[in-house]
Each structure stands twice: as structure tokens, then as C-alpha cells.
Amino acid sequence: GYTIEQLENWLSLQISSLLIPMAIMLLLLLFCARRFSLHIKKQMLNMEPQQLSQLLIQQSVLFESVFEGLIAIDSDYKITAINQT
């Protein structure tokens, strides 16, 4: 059989051989998460979530305060917003 000391030595060897790859994977994941968050922020015109929600609220209030029908289109002539009038 195996002694407890032999098992502890074997286990510590196995764990230490996994620590370096796991640390590298963690750093890689953190790097990818940071790049992804910067990409999303760039897509949102560098606005913080609070600023973006405020802009959407202002747009909604503006659209609903106009009594005539409004249709907003983008540069590809796709409808992006319509008020309820």
C-alpha cells in the first residue's frame, strides 16, 4: 500500500503541475474579457451604461412628445424607431 506521506507528496506534485497552466488560462481569460468589454464599449459610442440608458429615455420622451408621426431611419434606409402617434 501507500503511506499517507506518499499520497500527500503525489497529490502536491499533481496540484503543482496544474497551477501554472491554470494561472496562464486565468490570465488569458482576463485579457480576453477586458478586450471584449472594450469592444462592447466602443460599439456603444464609449458611453457608460447609465449614460446610454439616459440617452434612450430622452429619445423615447422626445419621440412620444411629438404629435405628428415620426419614423427614424439609418444610413441603410432601415427603420430604427417609430413613435406611437
Phi and psi in radians as a Rosetta constraint file:
Dihedral C 1 N 2 CA 2 C 2 CIRCULARHARMONIC -1.892 0.35
Dihedral N 2 CA 2 C 2 N 3 CIRCULARHARMONIC 2.526 0.35
Dihedral C 2 N 3 CA 3 C 3 CIRCULARHARMONIC -1.539 0.35
Dihedral N 3 CA 3 C 3 N 4 CIRCULARHARMONIC 2.815 0.35
Dihedral C 3 N 4 CA 4 C 4 CIRCULARHARMONIC -1.059 0.35
Dihedral N 4 CA 4 C 4 N 5 CIRCULARHARMONIC -0.652 0.35
Dihedral C 4 N 5 CA 5 C 5 CIRCULARHARMONIC -1.117 0.35
Dihedral N 5 CA 5 C 5 N 6 CIRCULARHARMONIC -0.706 0.35
Dihedral C 5 N 6 CA 6 C 6 CIRCULARHARMONIC -1.135 0.35
Dihedral N 6 CA 6 C 6 N 7 CIRCULARHARMONIC -0.727 0.35
Dihedral C 6 N 7 CA 7 C 7 CIRCULARHARMONIC -1.137 0.35
Dihedral N 7 CA 7 C 7 N 8 CIRCULARHARMONIC -0.704 0.35
Dihedral C 7 N 8 CA 8 C 8 CIRCULARHARMONIC -1.117 0.35
Dihedral N 8 CA 8 C 8 N 9 CIRCULARHARMONIC -0.734 0.35
Dihedral C 8 N 9 CA 9 C 9 CIRCULARHARMONIC -1.109 0.35
Dihedral N 9 CA 9 C 9 N 10 CIRCULARHARMONIC -0.769 0.35
Dihedral C 9 N 10 CA 10 C 10 CIRCULARHARMONIC -1.099 0.35
Dihedral N 10 CA 10 C 10 N 11 CIRCULARHARMONIC -0.772 0.35
Dihedral C 10 N 11 CA 11 C 11 CIRCULARHARMONIC -1.132 0.35
Dihedral N 11 CA 11 C 11 N 12 CIRCULARHARMONIC -0.742 0.35
Dihedral C 11 N 12 CA 12 C 12 CIRCULARHARMONIC -1.149 0.35
Dihedral N 12 CA 12 C 12 N 13 CIRCULARHARMONIC -0.599 0.35
Dihedral C 12 N 13 CA 13 C 13 CIRCULARHARMONIC -1.154 0.35
Dihedral N 13 CA 13 C 13 N 14 CIRCULARHARMONIC -0.743 0.35
Dihedral C 13 N 14 CA 14 C 14 CIRCULARHARMONIC -1.141 0.35
Dihedral N 14 CA 14 C 14 N 15 CIRCULARHARMONIC -0.756 0.35
Dihedral C 14 N 15 CA 15 C 15 CIRCULARHARMONIC -1.150 0.35
Dihedral N 15 CA 15 C 15 N 16 CIRCULARHARMONIC -0.754 0.35
Dihedral C 15 N 16 CA 16 C 16 CIRCULARHARMONIC -1.148 0.35
Dihedral N 16 CA 16 C 16 N 17 CIRCULARHARMONIC -0.540 0.35
Dihedral C 16 N 17 CA 17 C 17 CIRCULARHARMONIC -1.280 0.35
Dihedral N 17 CA 17 C 17 N 18 CIRCULARHARMONIC -0.335 0.35
Dihedral C 17 N 18 CA 18 C 18 CIRCULARHARMONIC -1.609 0.35
Dihedral N 18 CA 18 C 18 N 19 CIRCULARHARMONIC -0.361 0.35
Dihedral C 18 N 19 CA 19 C 19 CIRCULARHARMONIC -1.111 0.35
Dihedral N 19 CA 19 C 19 N 20 CIRCULARHARMONIC -0.774 0.35
Dihedral C 19 N 20 CA 20 C 20 CIRCULARHARMONIC -1.128 0.35
Dihedral N 20 CA 20 C 20 N 21 CIRCULARHARMONIC -0.863 0.35
Dihedral C 20 N 21 CA 21 C 21 CIRCULARHARMONIC -1.075 0.35
Dihedral N 21 CA 21 C 21 N 22 CIRCULARHARMONIC -0.642 0.35
Dihedral C 21 N 22 CA 22 C 22 CIRCULARHARMONIC -1.174 0.35
Dihedral N 22 CA 22 C 22 N 23 CIRCULARHARMONIC -0.672 0.35
Dihedral C 22 N 23 CA 23 C 23 CIRCULARHARMONIC -1.146 0.35
Dihedral N 23 CA 23 C 23 N 24 CIRCULARHARMONIC -0.707 0.35
Dihedral C 23 N 24 CA 24 C 24 CIRCULARHARMONIC -1.121 0.35
Dihedral N 24 CA 24 C 24 N 25 CIRCULARHARMONIC -0.744 0.35
Dihedral C 24 N 25 CA 25 C 25 CIRCULARHARMONIC -1.104 0.35
Dihedral N 25 CA 25 C 25 N 26 CIRCULARHARMONIC -0.699 0.35
Dihedral C 25 N 26 CA 26 C 26 CIRCULARHARMONIC -1.095 0.35
Dihedral N 26 CA 26 C 26 N 27 CIRCULARHARMONIC -0.789 0.35
Dihedral C 26 N 27 CA 27 C 27 CIRCULARHARMONIC -1.106 0.35
Dihedral N 27 CA 27 C 27 N 28 CIRCULARHARMONIC -0.704 0.35
Dihedral C 27 N 28 CA 28 C 28 CIRCULARHARMONIC -1.117 0.35
Dihedral N 28 CA 28 C 28 N 29 CIRCULARHARMONIC -0.742 0.35
Dihedral C 28 N 29 CA 29 C 29 CIRCULARHARMONIC -1.126 0.35
Dihedral N 29 CA 29 C 29 N 30 CIRCULARHARMONIC -0.705 0.35
Dihedral C 29 N 30 CA 30 C 30 CIRCULARHARMONIC -1.117 0.35
Dihedral N 30 CA 30 C 30 N 31 CIRCULARHARMONIC -0.717 0.35
Dihedral C 30 N 31 CA 31 C 31 CIRCULARHARMONIC -1.087 0.35
Dihedral N 31 CA 31 C 31 N 32 CIRCULARHARMONIC -0.800 0.35
Dihedral C 31 N 32 CA 32 C 32 CIRCULARHARMONIC -1.138 0.35
Dihedral N 32 CA 32 C 32 N 33 CIRCULARHARMONIC -0.690 0.35
Dihedral C 32 N 33 CA 33 C 33 CIRCULARHARMONIC -1.113 0.35
Dihedral N 33 CA 33 C 33 N 34 CIRCULARHARMONIC -0.711 0.35
Dihedral C 33 N 34 CA 34 C 34 CIRCULARHARMONIC -1.129 0.35
Dihedral N 34 CA 34 C 34 N 35 CIRCULARHARMONIC -0.792 0.35
Dihedral C 34 N 35 CA 35 C 35 CIRCULARHARMONIC -1.067 0.35
Dihedral N 35 CA 35 C 35 N 36 CIRCULARHARMONIC -0.722 0.35
Dihedral C 35 N 36 CA 36 C 36 CIRCULARHARMONIC -1.136 0.35
Dihedral N 36 CA 36 C 36 N 37 CIRCULARHARMONIC -0.747 0.35
Dihedral C 36 N 37 CA 37 C 37 CIRCULARHARMONIC -1.148 0.35
Dihedral N 37 CA 37 C 37 N 38 CIRCULARHARMONIC -0.648 0.35
Dihedral C 37 N 38 CA 38 C 38 CIRCULARHARMONIC -1.168 0.35
Dihedral N 38 CA 38 C 38 N 39 CIRCULARHARMONIC -0.642 0.35
Dihedral C 38 N 39 CA 39 C 39 CIRCULARHARMONIC -1.125 0.35
Dihedral N 39 CA 39 C 39 N 40 CIRCULARHARMONIC -0.774 0.35
Dihedral C 39 N 40 CA 40 C 40 CIRCULARHARMONIC -1.111 0.35
Dihedral N 40 CA 40 C 40 N 41 CIRCULARHARMONIC -0.738 0.35
Dihedral C 40 N 41 CA 41 C 41 CIRCULARHARMONIC -1.107 0.35
Dihedral N 41 CA 41 C 41 N 42 CIRCULARHARMONIC -0.675 0.35
Dihedral C 41 N 42 CA 42 C 42 CIRCULARHARMONIC -1.112 0.35
Dihedral N 42 CA 42 C 42 N 43 CIRCULARHARMONIC -0.692 0.35
Dihedral C 42 N 43 CA 43 C 43 CIRCULARHARMONIC -1.128 0.35
Dihedral N 43 CA 43 C 43 N 44 CIRCULARHARMONIC -0.494 0.35
Dihedral C 43 N 44 CA 44 C 44 CIRCULARHARMONIC -1.649 0.35
Dihedral N 44 CA 44 C 44 N 45 CIRCULARHARMONIC 0.450 0.35
Dihedral C 44 N 45 CA 45 C 45 CIRCULARHARMONIC 1.038 0.35
Dihedral N 45 CA 45 C 45 N 46 CIRCULARHARMONIC 0.646 0.35
Dihedral C 45 N 46 CA 46 C 46 CIRCULARHARMONIC 1.008 0.35
Dihedral N 46 CA 46 C 46 N 47 CIRCULARHARMONIC 0.478 0.35
Dihedral C 46 N 47 CA 47 C 47 CIRCULARHARMONIC -1.640 0.35
Dihedral N 47 CA 47 C 47 N 48 CIRCULARHARMONIC 2.545 0.35
Dihedral C 47 N 48 CA 48 C 48 CIRCULARHARMONIC -1.344 0.35
Dihedral N 48 CA 48 C 48 N 49 CIRCULARHARMONIC 2.773 0.35
Dihedral C 48 N 49 CA 49 C 49 CIRCULARHARMONIC -0.960 0.35
Dihedral N 49 CA 49 C 49 N 50 CIRCULARHARMONIC -0.658 0.35
Dihedral C 49 N 50 CA 50 C 50 CIRCULARHARMONIC -1.148 0.35
Dihedral N 50 CA 50 C 50 N 51 CIRCULARHARMONIC -0.737 0.35
Dihedral C 50 N 51 CA 51 C 51 CIRCULARHARMONIC -1.125 0.35
Dihedral N 51 CA 51 C 51 N 52 CIRCULARHARMONIC -0.707 0.35
Dihedral C 51 N 52 CA 52 C 52 CIRCULARHARMONIC -1.131 0.35
Dihedral N 52 CA 52 C 52 N 53 CIRCULARHARMONIC -0.753 0.35
Dihedral C 52 N 53 CA 53 C 53 CIRCULARHARMONIC -1.155 0.35
Dihedral N 53 CA 53 C 53 N 54 CIRCULARHARMONIC -0.648 0.35
Dihedral C 53 N 54 CA 54 C 54 CIRCULARHARMONIC -1.104 0.35
Dihedral N 54 CA 54 C 54 N 55 CIRCULARHARMONIC -0.730 0.35
Dihedral C 54 N 55 CA 55 C 55 CIRCULARHARMONIC -1.093 0.35
Dihedral N 55 CA 55 C 55 N 56 CIRCULARHARMONIC -0.735 0.35
Dihedral C 55 N 56 CA 56 C 56 CIRCULARHARMONIC -1.147 0.35
Dihedral N 56 CA 56 C 56 N 57 CIRCULARHARMONIC -0.667 0.35
Dihedral C 56 N 57 CA 57 C 57 CIRCULARHARMONIC -1.127 0.35
Dihedral N 57 CA 57 C 57 N 58 CIRCULARHARMONIC -0.780 0.35
Dihedral C 57 N 58 CA 58 C 58 CIRCULARHARMONIC -1.065 0.35
Dihedral N 58 CA 58 C 58 N 59 CIRCULARHARMONIC -0.748 0.35
Dihedral C 58 N 59 CA 59 C 59 CIRCULARHARMONIC -1.106 0.35
Dihedral N 59 CA 59 C 59 N 60 CIRCULARHARMONIC -0.746 0.35
Dihedral C 59 N 60 CA 60 C 60 CIRCULARHARMONIC -1.110 0.35
Dihedral N 60 CA 60 C 60 N 61 CIRCULARHARMONIC -0.790 0.35
Dihedral C 60 N 61 CA 61 C 61 CIRCULARHARMONIC -1.102 0.35
Dihedral N 61 CA 61 C 61 N 62 CIRCULARHARMONIC -0.739 0.35
Dihedral C 61 N 62 CA 62 C 62 CIRCULARHARMONIC -1.084 0.35
Dihedral N 62 CA 62 C 62 N 63 CIRCULARHARMONIC -0.820 0.35
Dihedral C 62 N 63 CA 63 C 63 CIRCULARHARMONIC -1.093 0.35
Dihedral N 63 CA 63 C 63 N 64 CIRCULARHARMONIC -0.716 0.35
Dihedral C 63 N 64 CA 64 C 64 CIRCULARHARMONIC -1.390 0.35
Dihedral N 64 CA 64 C 64 N 65 CIRCULARHARMONIC -0.263 0.35
Dihedral C 64 N 65 CA 65 C 65 CIRCULARHARMONIC -1.497 0.35
Dihedral N 65 CA 65 C 65 N 66 CIRCULARHARMONIC -0.243 0.35
Dihedral C 65 N 66 CA 66 C 66 CIRCULARHARMONIC -1.486 0.35
Dihedral N 66 CA 66 C 66 N 67 CIRCULARHARMONIC 2.311 0.35
Dihedral C 66 N 67 CA 67 C 67 CIRCULARHARMONIC -1.467 0.35
Dihedral N 67 CA 67 C 67 N 68 CIRCULARHARMONIC -0.384 0.35
Dihedral C 67 N 68 CA 68 C 68 CIRCULARHARMONIC -1.461 0.35
Dihedral N 68 CA 68 C 68 N 69 CIRCULARHARMONIC 2.814 0.35
Dihedral C 68 N 69 CA 69 C 69 CIRCULARHARMONIC -1.271 0.35
Dihedral N 69 CA 69 C 69 N 70 CIRCULARHARMONIC 2.331 0.35
Dihedral C 69 N 70 CA 70 C 70 CIRCULARHARMONIC -2.132 0.35
Dihedral N 70 CA 70 C 70 N 71 CIRCULARHARMONIC 2.398 0.35
Dihedral C 70 N 71 CA 71 C 71 CIRCULARHARMONIC -2.277 0.35
Dihedral N 71 CA 71 C 71 N 72 CIRCULARHARMONIC 2.166 0.35
Dihedral C 71 N 72 CA 72 C 72 CIRCULARHARMONIC -1.766 0.35
Dihedral N 72 CA 72 C 72 N 73 CIRCULARHARMONIC 2.348 0.35
Dihedral C 72 N 73 CA 73 C 73 CIRCULARHARMONIC -2.188 0.35
Dihedral N 73 CA 73 C 73 N 74 CIRCULARHARMONIC 2.704 0.35
Dihedral C 73 N 74 CA 74 C 74 CIRCULARHARMONIC -1.655 0.35
Dihedral N 74 CA 74 C 74 N 75 CIRCULARHARMONIC -3.013 0.35
Dihedral C 74 N 75 CA 75 C 75 CIRCULARHARMONIC -1.180 0.35
Dihedral N 75 CA 75 C 75 N 76 CIRCULARHARMONIC -0.315 0.35
Dihedral C 75 N 76 CA 76 C 76 CIRCULARHARMONIC -1.659 0.35
Dihedral N 76 CA 76 C 76 N 77 CIRCULARHARMONIC 0.221 0.35
Dihedral C 76 N 77 CA 77 C 77 CIRCULARHARMONIC 1.092 0.35
Dihedral N 77 CA 77 C 77 N 78 CIRCULARHARMONIC 0.528 0.35
Dihedral C 77 N 78 CA 78 C 78 CIRCULARHARMONIC -1.669 0.35
Dihedral N 78 CA 78 C 78 N 79 CIRCULARHARMONIC 2.438 0.35
Dihedral C 78 N 79 CA 79 C 79 CIRCULARHARMONIC -1.240 0.35
Dihedral N 79 CA 79 C 79 N 80 CIRCULARHARMONIC 2.213 0.35
Dihedral C 79 N 80 CA 80 C 80 CIRCULARHARMONIC -1.880 0.35
Dihedral N 80 CA 80 C 80 N 81 CIRCULARHARMONIC -0.406 0.35
Dihedral C 80 N 81 CA 81 C 81 CIRCULARHARMONIC -2.809 0.35
Dihedral N 81 CA 81 C 81 N 82 CIRCULARHARMONIC 2.578 0.35
Dihedral C 81 N 82 CA 82 C 82 CIRCULARHARMONIC -2.438 0.35
Dihedral N 82 CA 82 C 82 N 83 CIRCULARHARMONIC 2.354 0.35
Dihedral C 82 N 83 CA 83 C 83 CIRCULARHARMONIC -1.467 0.35
Dihedral N 83 CA 83 C 83 N 84 CIRCULARHARMONIC 2.915 0.35
Dihedral C 83 N 84 CA 84 C 84 CIRCULARHARMONIC -1.414 0.35
Dihedral N 84 CA 84 C 84 N 85 CIRCULARHARMONIC -0.101 0.35
